[in-house]
Amino acid sequence: MISVEEKLRVFTQYLLNKERKWGKDIIYEAKEKKQAMLVDSEEKIVKEKRTIEERSYHTIFRDKNKIIAEGKNKAKTLELEEKNRILLDFNQLIREKAREYLTEEVYTNYLRDCIVQIPQVFGNKKGIVVFVNERDFSQIKAIIENELDGFAVEYHQDCQDCIGGFIVEDAEGRLHCDFTVENLIKSNYKLIGMTLNGFMEKQVG
């Protein structure tokens, strides 16, 4: 017959074995969770690192493109400013060169061509006012008297800033026609700019 002590020993051994197995299971499960957490953490670290690298790459790429775009815009602005300065200087040169032609026949022909257009512009308005500089007054007056019939012309010698040519208005000041050399240059400003720009492009190329 098994004694009480033997039963207690067997029961105690059983409980110890059970507790030992339960403890091992807990430790094993904890190790598995720990391993899983380590793997998950490593994946998160790799993923976060990749995200940071991609973000950094996009930031660098964006900033690089921004810097390049700003550089191109600045260079373009400087180029346009330089071309505009050259164009202004070139127009000033044209003005100075134009003065050399004011005593030649080509200038007289230009004045005559302008004056013969007056009837087409002013029609039945026969009273006109001509603004002319002092140097050209006699020549323009002679051409008008020779080319225009039936016009009552009033002259004002106060076109002092004009290189040459003249301005015509009707008596009421409603119609205005600018035949000055300055306006001739201004009217051809775009053509002059395109021609000069084409020349500069060839020089650079």
Protein Blocks (a to p, Z undefined) as FASTA:
>chain_A
ZZfklmmmmmmmmmmmmmmmmmmmmmmmmmmmmmmmmmmmmmmmmmmmmmmmmmmmmmmm
mmmmmmmmmmmmmmmmmmmmmmmmmmmmmmmmmmmmmmmmmmmmklmmmmmmmmmmmmmm
nomalbdcddddfklmmmmmmmmmmmpghiacddddfbfkbmbdcddddfkomaccdfbf
klmmmmmmmmmmmmmmmmmmmmmZZ
